[in-house]
Amino acid sequence: MKNNIIEGVEIKELAVHKDERGFFCEILRNKDKILSEKFVQLNHSLSFAGVTKAWHLHKKQTDWMNVVVGDIKLVLYDTRKNSQTYKTTMEILMGETFGHKVVKIPTEVAHGYKVLNGPMHIVYVTDQEYNPADEFRIPYDDPEIGYDWKSIPAIT
């Protein structure tokens, strides 16, 4: 797994409070440092085990992602030419097995994920209302990025 860090990407590890009834996990508070921008839309998506969704980016929208059920390998690729981490790839394992967390994905950072354990439910907030004109796609097998989506981390 690549442990590069992309400029502007933030990760908030979440505390999960468990007891015999289940658990409680606070995802975001308005005062959280990771949520310095306002958020205006909350979304929920489901994907099945083995599914890969990649690549996609926004030029105006910031995303904050949290896997609620299942596990993913989230992969980020910095397309910002003025960034110190331009063309850097970053992998983050997240979900039930790998730890609950929120990941902030800045504008112009391409992202995608592979569902390692599913079905997987992801919730994410954005600082913009959905705008199809701000949705940019890159093929999952783009040769410039050169990412191998078939690689699967060892789950211990």
C-alpha positions as CSV (number, residue, x, y, z in Angstrom):
1,M,0.0,0.0,0.0
2,K,1.3,3.4,-0.9
3,N,1.5,5.8,2.0
4,N,2.2,9.0,0.1
5,I,0.4,12.1,1.5
6,I,-1.3,14.4,-0.9
7,E,-1.3,18.1,-0.1
8,G,-4.7,19.2,1.4
9,V,-5.9,15.6,2.0
10,E,-6.9,15.2,5.7
11,I,-7.9,12.1,7.6
12,K,-9.9,12.1,10.8
13,E,-9.8,8.9,12.8
14,L,-13.2,8.3,14.3
15,A,-13.9,7.0,17.8
16,V,-16.4,4.1,17.9
17,H,-18.1,3.6,21.2
18,K,-19.3,0.0,21.5
19,D,-21.4,-1.8,24.1
20,E,-23.7,-4.8,24.2
21,R,-26.4,-2.9,22.3
22,G,-24.2,-1.9,19.3
23,F,-22.1,1.2,18.7
24,F,-22.2,5.0,18.3
25,C,-19.8,6.9,16.0
26,E,-19.7,10.7,15.6
27,I,-18.6,11.5,12.1
28,L,-18.4,15.3,11.8
29,R,-19.0,18.4,13.8
30,N,-19.3,21.9,12.5
31,K,-16.3,22.9,14.6
32,D,-14.0,20.1,13.3
33,K,-10.7,21.4,11.8
34,I,-11.2,18.9,8.9
35,L,-14.5,20.7,8.0
36,S,-13.1,24.2,7.5
37,E,-15.4,24.8,4.5
38,K,-19.1,24.8,4.8
39,F,-21.0,21.7,3.7
40,V,-24.2,21.9,1.8
41,Q,-25.1,18.3,0.6
42,L,-25.1,14.9,2.3
43,N,-25.1,11.8,0.1
44,H,-25.3,8.0,0.6
45,S,-24.1,5.4,-1.9
46,L,-24.0,1.6,-2.0
47,S,-21.6,-0.5,-4.0
48,F,-21.1,-4.3,-4.1
49,A,-18.0,-6.3,-3.3
50,G,-15.4,-6.2,-6.0
51,V,-16.8,-3.0,-7.6
52,T,-14.2,-0.3,-8.7
53,K,-15.4,3.3,-9.2
54,A,-12.6,5.5,-10.7
55,W,-11.5,8.1,-11.5
56,H,-13.5,11.3,-10.8
57,L,-12.8,14.8,-9.7
58,H,-14.3,18.2,-9.2
59,K,-12.7,21.6,-9.9
60,K,-15.0,23.5,-7.4
61,Q,-16.2,20.8,-5.0
62,T,-14.6,19.4,-1.8
63,D,-15.7,16.0,-0.6
64,W,-15.6,14.4,2.9
65,M,-16.1,10.6,2.7
66,N,-16.9,8.0,5.4
67,V,-17.5,4.3,4.9
68,V,-20.3,3.2,7.2
69,V,-20.6,-0.5,6.3
70,G,-18.0,-2.6,4.4
71,D,-14.4,-1.7,3.5
72,I,-12.7,0.1,0.6
73,K,-9.4,1.0,-0.7
74,L,-9.7,4.7,-1.5
75,V,-7.1,5.9,-4.0
76,L,-6.3,9.6,-4.6
77,Y,-4.3,11.1,-7.4
78,D,-3.2,14.8,-7.4
79,T,-3.9,16.5,-10.7
80,R,-3.2,20.0,-9.5
81,K,-0.2,21.3,-11.4
82,N,0.7,24.0,-8.8
83,S,0.6,21.4,-5.9
84,Q,3.8,20.2,-4.3
85,T,2.3,16.7,-4.6
86,Y,1.4,16.9,-8.3
87,K,1.0,13.4,-9.8
88,T,1.3,11.7,-6.3
89,T,-0.9,8.7,-5.7
90,M,-2.2,8.0,-2.2
91,E,-4.0,4.9,-0.9
92,I,-6.3,4.8,2.2
93,L,-7.9,1.7,3.6
94,M,-11.1,2.5,5.5
95,G,-14.2,0.9,6.8
96,E,-15.2,-1.7,9.3
97,T,-12.0,-3.7,9.1
98,F,-9.5,-0.9,8.6
99,G,-11.0,1.7,11.0
100,H,-13.6,4.3,10.7
101,K,-12.4,7.6,9.4
102,V,-13.4,10.7,7.4
103,V,-11.2,11.7,4.5
104,K,-11.2,15.2,3.1
105,I,-10.7,15.2,-0.7
106,P,-9.7,18.6,-2.0
107,T,-10.7,20.0,-5.4
108,E,-8.9,18.6,-8.4
109,V,-7.7,15.5,-6.6
110,A,-8.9,12.6,-8.6
111,H,-10.4,9.8,-6.5
112,G,-11.8,6.4,-6.8
113,Y,-12.3,3.2,-4.7
114,K,-12.4,-0.5,-4.8
115,V,-14.8,-2.3,-2.6
116,L,-12.9,-4.9,-0.6
117,N,-15.8,-6.0,1.6
118,G,-19.3,-5.4,0.6
119,P,-22.0,-4.5,0.2
120,M,-20.4,-1.2,1.1
121,H,-22.3,1.9,2.2
122,I,-20.5,5.3,2.0
123,V,-21.8,8.6,3.2
124,Y,-20.2,11.8,2.0
125,V,-20.7,15.5,2.3
126,T,-19.8,18.2,-0.2
127,D,-19.3,21.9,0.0
128,Q,-21.3,22.5,-3.2
129,E,-24.7,21.3,-4.5
130,Y,-24.3,18.6,-7.2
131,N,-23.4,20.2,-10.5
132,P,-22.9,17.9,-13.5
133,A,-20.7,20.6,-15.1
134,D,-18.2,20.2,-12.2
135,E,-18.0,16.4,-12.6
136,F,-14.9,15.2,-14.5
137,R,-14.1,11.6,-15.3
138,I,-10.8,9.9,-16.1
139,P,-10.8,6.3,-17.3
140,Y,-9.9,3.8,-14.5
141,D,-7.0,2.5,-16.6
142,D,-5.6,5.9,-17.6
143,P,-2.0,5.3,-18.6
144,E,-0.7,8.6,-17.2
145,I,-2.0,7.7,-13.7
146,G,-0.9,4.1,-14.2
147,Y,-2.7,2.7,-11.2
148,D,-3.3,-1.1,-10.8
149,W,-6.9,-1.5,-9.5
150,K,-6.4,-5.3,-9.3
151,S,-4.0,-5.1,-6.4
152,I,-5.7,-6.0,-3.1
153,P,-4.1,-5.3,0.3
154,A,-3.5,-8.2,2.6
155,I,-6.2,-8.2,5.2
156,T,-4.9,-9.3,8.6
